[in-house]
Amino acid sequence: MGLLVTMGIVFGDIGTSPLYVMKAITGANPHFDADYILGAISCVIWTLTLQTTVKYVLIALRADNRGEGGILALFSLLRSRGARWLYVVAAIGGATLIADGVITPAVTVTSAIEGLTVIDPGLPIVAIVILIISGIFLMQRAGTGKIGRFFGPYMLVWFLMLGVMGTLAIHLYPAVLKAFNPWYAVKVLVDYPGWFLVLGAVFLCTTGAEALYSDLGHCGRQNIAVSWIFVKIMLILNYLGQGAWIISQGEGALARNPFYGIMPGWFILPGVIMSALAAIIASQALLSGSFTIFNEAMGLGFWPRMSVRHTSEHRGQLYVPAVNWALYAGCLVTVLLFRTSSHMEAAYGLAITITMLMTTILLAIYLHVKGAPKWVVAIFLIIYGALEGCFFVANMFKFAHGGWFTILIAGVVCFVMIGWRKGVGLRRSMIEFRSLDDVTDIITDLKADREIPKFTSNLVYLSDATEPRQVESKIIYSIINKLPKRADHYWMVHVVTTDSPDTLEYDVDEVIPGTLYDVRMRLGFRVDPKVTVYLRQIVEDLVARGHLSLTSGYPSLASRGIPGDFHFIVIHRVFSPSSNCPPATTRLMNLHRVLSHLGVSDERAYGLDTSVVTSETVPLIINTSPGRRITPAAD
């Protein structure tokens, strides 16, 4: 059953590549001959072998972060080993993967629907594609848990169809089997002046490999590795069949998509329908992966907190509304801008080559960290740096023909990721902290001072302090100086994002018995920070252990056993214009303020929007050089 589910989740993107790869290869050289097609198919076979099988299935799937995969999970794993400077590599890789997610649904659905032109050339393909893409994005709100059960069996049928159709067409030119010989791949790249065009088209066969790695946490390494054996065989058979058909047709093959050319006439309509459904599944898998990437980015501090919804109890079933509609807008622009799959193919592939290069860098460092010999790491870097470097150069020739579009999207996303992370880091570095041990006496006296009206039974602050028993000085100021707040219990809650994906645990330090509690929630970077829910569970544990009475501190309510109320204080630090710092720092802080509007408020981000919350604003003053001081006037 696991293999079937894996087939539906993991291989949608790479499994729909036959829709457009061979068409792109013939488009790269309209005056092709048999040797050209054999060489191109040989390139496809060995790209699937070296890039997908060796790098991703055999190597990358072993570089897991407690079962989770993907470039951000890999970065998190390396960050915990001290290689924190790699955040730029991770941001570039994550941003280009998102850019790929914008164009993939458009090119896949368009390639599938264009098969209808064989039946009726006058059909409004663009309108049909927009309708299908709109349906894909609209159904994200409801989740795909129930529909997802259909994905696995359907993709099994899809891959069987690919293999059968390809096998039945091989007889048209049996010598196509020579493509297994890598010499033909070398020969076409040496002999054909437009080798970069060939490689740019060939690369499309492996664009789903990065998504395969990202889905490691959903399916597991063994399921992916075993399923890939079957998937790869079916893909290669289909490519061989398309190649045999192209060679048998000669330049007449340019008039049709080879994917539909190998189908019997009676099967064209069912084939288009099957292709459309496969494209929808591939798009769905990519969207789920995009939601996961943004959720990880938020947890790792690469992106402002956004509203995240869980569409089912199954891990990984996420829906991020803002991301969904942004990707939808990007897909619509792609369809309307390029209109045909041939034009979209010119924009496709460039961004994902950058993602793969970034993953190669991280994997090399991972191998080094795991103790692999330096010569092994060097060979890995040389082989995949050269291979993906060639693909990158080849795809760069697409830049003026549409590649600029995905690079523009990736550039914007990367700018936000790096800008937000640097802004958050600078803000945190400027915060002053105090030890809770220094204020235990005054908080004890404040609780006992009946002259001060009681503010609440349980007063809760969210703190960014990383050290135990420390909080921001502004929190102490809020409790003692800014409208003194008397309460029965004071809670200092620290939300710590761990390098592991699914950590969910806590520690409680009773600084003042029965009064002041220092709570540290350790949450994995994929876990939603539902502070209200988790704090309630912590309080229940303390009550069960007899360390806390939850009964209200008000006598009239306590006599009836009514629980005490909770009041949350969220302190917002606003960059102050009175700061005396370099212009670059000012620009970074202003950028951080602008980018914060992309996310939701701290109240919603930490699940406090249904609780009693007070927001307090304090200035964040950054003084890196001495400013002028006002002096008494001379007599």
Buried (B, 14 or more C-beta within 10 A) or exposed (E): EBBBBBBBBBBBBBBBBBBBBBBBBBBBBEEBEBBBBBBBBBBBBBBBBBBBBBBBBEBBBBBBBBBBBBBBBBBBBBBBEEBEEBBBBBBBBBBBBBBBBBBBBBBBBBBBBBBBBBEEEEEEBBEBBBEBBEEBBEBBEEBBEEBBEEBBEBBBEBBEBBBBBBBBBBEBBEEBBBBBBBEBBBBBBEEBEEBBBBBBBBBBBBBBBBBBBBBBBBBBBEBBBBBBEBBBEBBBBBBBBBBBBBBBBEEEBBEBBBBBBBBEEEBBBEBBEBBBBBBBBBBBBBBBBBBBBBBBBBBBBBBBBBBBBEBBEEEBBBBBBBBBEBBBEBBBBBBEEBBBBBBBBBBBBBBBBBBBBBBBBBBBBBBBBEEBEEEEBEEBBEBBBEBBEBBBBBBBBBBEBBBBBBBEBBBEBBBBBBBBBBBBBBBEEBBEBBBBEEBBEEBEEBBEEEEEEBBBBBBBBBBBBEEEBBBBEBBBBBBBEBEBBBBBBBBBBBBBBBBBBBBBEBEBEEBBEEBBBBBBBBBBBBBBBBBBEBBEEBBEEBBEEEBBBBBBBBEEBBEEEBBBBBBBBBBEBEBBEEBBBEEEBBEBBEBBEEBBEBBBBBBBBBBBBEBEBBEBEBEBBBEEEEEEEEEEEEE
